């Protein structure tokens, strides 16, 4: 009973330390650039490959429904709403959690069991400031950029599928894109993507710096990172969507 409470407390304590360390100097700029490039490199192609089938599946079902009621000209509105509000942020965090966050956890876990973090503390170097903060900021930034890429790629894929497979009029599809989606919805989607990336990186870093039990412990920490990140995804998605609907009603 006490272990889960202790884990939650330790997670929030590390998160608070990380947020405080963001504003401390010196900032590990080189590590931040390296981690940003690494996460983007391992996440970009899987994100683009996942976004197209997800978006096409959604627009396929929406177009069938719209066709039944004779409103296929509004298919662009459904595609934009699904892609911007849900598919973009969710596909982004799935890839970031499955590729970037697990790599972060494995790297920090290996450093922990080799006692590198203890050695840094002995030398007066804060591991949170030097290692955790750059990874958190990198994952958050990459999640924001990947969300924009998913949205653009998904909408292009929806356009070609709707026009050339389901025979929707191109002009009607393009004209209806902004019926339900505007700047407020885009901002909400970007904020959701940033929150997803932030949560995934915090969970990965916490599991990495608190790992124990040798190599087996690192493997368990990586698995737990994926599971906990997906659990956090659903909670954050529900809360952010509810708040977004209040702030940007349709």
Phi, psi and omega per residue, in radians:
X1 nan -0.698 -3.085
X2 -1.324 -0.482 -3.078
X3 -1.126 -0.816 3.104
X4 -1.052 -0.682 3.122
X5 -1.128 -0.719 3.106
X6 -1.119 -0.693 3.116
X7 -1.105 -0.788 3.134
X8 -1.101 -0.760 3.106
X9 -1.086 -0.744 3.105
X10 -1.118 -0.652 3.120
X11 -1.104 -0.829 -3.128
X12 -1.205 -0.560 3.084
X13 -1.148 -0.775 3.101
X14 -1.135 -0.674 3.124
X15 -1.089 -0.735 3.111
X16 -1.129 -0.750 3.091
X17 -1.052 -0.680 -3.134
X18 -1.171 -0.741 3.131
X19 -1.136 -0.648 3.094
X20 -1.191 -0.690 -3.092
X21 -1.233 -0.311 3.113
X22 -1.030 -0.622 -3.044
X23 -1.640 0.064 3.105
X24 -1.532 2.709 3.087
X25 -2.041 2.553 0.113
X26 -1.463 2.631 3.093
X27 -1.566 2.369 -3.089
X28 -1.381 1.314 -3.049
X29 -1.147 -0.724 -3.125
X30 -1.091 -0.741 3.109
X31 -1.154 -0.655 3.117
X32 -1.098 -0.800 3.137
X33 -1.121 -0.734 3.141
X34 -1.108 -0.787 -3.122
X35 -1.183 -0.648 3.093
X36 -1.078 -0.799 3.128
X37 -1.129 -0.708 -3.106
X38 -1.134 -0.863 -3.122
X39 -1.115 -0.723 3.119
X40 -1.128 -0.671 -3.106
X41 -1.141 -0.743 -3.096
X42 -1.436 -0.236 -3.040
X43 -1.879 -0.386 -2.967
X44 -1.114 -0.963 -3.090
X45 -1.121 -0.827 3.088
X46 -1.043 -0.617 3.125
X47 -1.109 -0.816 -3.140
X48 -1.141 -0.660 -3.140
X49 -1.232 -0.539 3.114
X50 -1.385 -0.584 -3.029
X51 -1.134 -0.669 -3.073
X52 -1.134 -0.946 3.138
X53 -1.114 -0.633 3.097
X54 -1.061 -0.875 -3.096
X55 -1.174 -0.710 3.141
X56 -1.115 -0.702 3.118
X57 -1.079 -0.759 3.139
X58 -1.129 -0.822 -3.101
X59 -1.200 -0.509 3.081
X60 -1.089 -0.837 3.140
X61 -1.178 -0.698 3.132
X62 -1.110 -0.734 -3.116
X63 -1.171 -0.595 3.068
X64 -1.095 -0.781 3.114
X65 -1.114 -0.789 -3.138
X66 -1.144 -0.594 3.103
X67 -1.144 -0.581 3.124
X68 -1.149 -0.535 -3.124
X69 -1.826 0.142 3.073
X70 1.250 0.606 -3.104
X71 -2.237 0.708 -3.119
X72 -1.146 -0.340 3.111
X73 -1.136 -0.301 3.136
X74 -1.673 0.263 -3.098
X75 -1.118 -0.535 3.114
X76 -1.102 -0.621 3.128
X77 -1.135 -0.751 3.106
X78 -1.147 -0.705 3.121
X79 -1.116 -0.759 -3.132
X80 -1.154 -0.734 -3.121
X81 -1.111 -0.814 -3.137
X82 -1.176 -0.719 -3.085
X83 -1.227 -0.817 -3.064
X84 -1.273 -0.799 -2.994
X85 -1.360 -0.648 -2.985
X86 -2.165 -0.937 -2.975
X87 -1.124 -0.776 -3.111
X88 -0.997 -1.012 -3.141
X89 -1.110 -0.669 -3.074
X90 -1.226 -0.794 3.096
X91 -1.063 -0.674 3.137
X92 -1.052 -0.866 -3.074
X93 -1.260 -0.521 3.089
X94 -1.061 -0.775 -3.126
X95 -1.285 -0.742 3.129
X96 -1.079 -0.720 3.119
X97 -1.207 -0.697 -3.078
X98 -1.353 -0.459 -3.091
X99 -1.968 -1.042 -3.044
X100 -1.250 -0.847 -3.071
X101 -1.150 -0.676 3.123
X102 -1.142 -0.667 3.095
X103 -1.144 -0.701 3.073
X104 -1.051 -0.814 -3.123
X105 -1.081 -0.776 -3.133
X106 -1.106 -0.716 -3.132
X107 -1.143 -0.865 3.140
X108 -1.168 -0.622 3.106
X109 -1.116 -0.727 3.097
X110 -1.118 -0.692 3.090
X111 -1.124 -0.630 -3.108
X112 -1.189 -0.813 -3.103
X113 -1.263 -0.352 3.023
X114 -1.500 0.047 3.100
X115 1.119 0.456 3.085
X116 -1.210 -0.645 -3.139
X117 -1.164 -0.658 3.078
X118 -1.133 -0.681 3.110
X119 -1.122 -0.653 3.102
X120 -1.137 -0.688 3.114
X121 -1.135 -0.669 3.108
X122 -1.103 -0.619 3.131
X123 -1.409 0.003 3.126
X124 1.481 0.297 -3.140
X125 -1.799 2.252 -3.141
X126 -1.431 2.005 3.138
X127 -1.112 -0.523 3.119
X128 -1.109 -0.817 -3.115
X129 -1.230 -0.678 -3.034
X130 -1.449 -0.603 -3.022
X131 -1.995 -0.728 -3.029
X132 -1.359 -0.840 -3.086
X133 -1.011 -0.822 3.113
X134 -1.057 -0.623 3.132
X135 -1.223 -0.673 3.118
X136 -1.121 -0.844 -3.127
X137 -1.150 -0.650 3.137
X138 -1.134 -0.805 -3.135
X139 -1.130 -0.671 3.114
X140 -1.127 -0.782 3.136
X141 -1.138 -0.763 -3.132
X142 -1.142 -0.687 3.095
X143 -1.062 -0.704 3.105
X144 -1.104 -0.786 -3.123
X145 -1.209 -0.706 3.135
X146 -1.139 -0.594 3.103
X147 -1.079 -0.711 3.093
X148 -1.118 -0.710 3.134
X149 -1.159 -0.755 3.122
X150 -1.052 -0.753 -3.133
X151 -1.078 -0.812 -3.120
X152 -1.173 -0.820 -3.136
X153 -1.117 -0.724 -3.139
X154 -1.123 -0.733 3.136
X155 -1.176 -0.660 3.077
X156 -1.127 -0.762 3.096
X157 -1.097 -0.702 3.086
X158 -1.101 -0.674 -3.136
X159 -1.087 -0.890 -3.103
X160 -1.139 -0.676 3.134
X161 -1.167 -0.784 -3.113
X162 -1.136 -0.737 -3.048
X163 -1.332 -0.802 -2.980
X164 -1.667 -0.278 3.129
X165 -1.882 -0.807 -3.112
X166 -1.770 0.052 2.969
X167 1.041 0.789 3.008
X168 -1.488 2.525 3.135
X169 -1.146 2.220 -3.097
X170 -1.017 -0.768 -3.129
X171 -1.109 -0.688 3.134
X172 -1.170 -0.689 3.104
X173 -1.075 -0.848 -3.108
X174 -1.162 -0.657 -3.097
X175 -1.206 -0.501 -3.085
X176 -1.574 0.015 -3.096
X177 -1.079 -0.591 -3.049
X178 -1.737 0.216 3.136
X179 -1.163 -0.741 -3.085
X180 -1.987 -0.172 -3.068
X181 -2.150 2.195 3.088
X182 -2.356 -2.831 -3.115
X183 -1.074 -0.726 3.118
X184 -1.035 -0.719 3.131
X185 -1.155 -0.648 3.117
X186 -1.157 -0.719 3.117
X187 -1.110 -0.757 3.115
X188 -1.062 -0.743 3.127
X189 -1.106 -0.705 3.112
X190 -1.134 -0.713 3.114
X191 -1.122 -0.714 3.101
X192 -1.065 -0.766 3.130
X193 -1.077 -0.725 3.116
X194 -1.130 -0.720 3.110
X195 -1.122 -0.685 3.107
X196 -1.106 -0.816 3.123
X197 -1.108 -0.677 3.114
X198 -1.125 -0.802 -3.136
X199 -1.122 -0.749 -3.132
X200 -1.086 -0.754 -3.111
X201 -1.228 -0.655 3.113
X202 -1.123 -0.755 3.121
X203 -1.118 -0.772 -3.127
X204 -1.096 -0.771 -3.118
X205 -1.180 -0.682 3.139
X206 -1.128 -0.797 3.126
X207 -1.132 -0.533 3.137
X208 -1.273 -0.742 -3.070
X209 -1.422 -0.223 3.136
X210 -1.934 0.237 -3.075
X211 -1.206 2.650 3.079
X212 -2.617 2.846 3.100
X213 1.639 0.322 3.061
X214 1.310 -2.664 -3.077
X215 -1.104 -0.646 3.103
X216 -1.101 -0.657 3.099
X217 -1.123 -0.622 3.092
X218 -1.127 -0.760 3.111
X219 -1.089 -0.722 3.090
X220 -1.124 -0.668 3.138
X221 -1.136 -0.666 3.109
X222 -1.124 -0.783 3.106
X223 -1.084 -0.745 3.136
X224 -1.146 -0.565 3.106
X225 -1.057 -0.799 -3.141
X226 -1.105 -0.804 -3.097
X227 -1.123 -0.845 -3.098
X228 -1.170 -0.589 3.122
X229 -1.154 -0.742 3.112
X230 -1.162 -0.640 3.077
X231 -1.111 -0.764 3.115
X232 -1.148 -0.572 3.138
X233 -1.009 -0.846 -3.074
X234 -1.162 -0.684 3.128
X235 -1.147 -0.849 -3.130
X236 -1.118 -0.664 -3.118
X237 -1.123 -0.750 3.127
X238 -1.114 -0.826 -3.109
X239 -1.150 -0.792 -3.117
X240 -1.161 -0.647 3.111
X241 -1.153 -0.738 3.119
X242 -1.098 -0.795 3.112
X243 -1.133 -0.708 3.128
X244 -1.098 -0.663 3.100
X245 -1.173 -0.548 3.089
X246 -1.266 -0.712 -3.090
X247 -1.387 -0.551 -3.099
X248 -2.275 1.229 -3.120
X249 -1.143 2.599 -3.125
X250 -1.241 nan nan
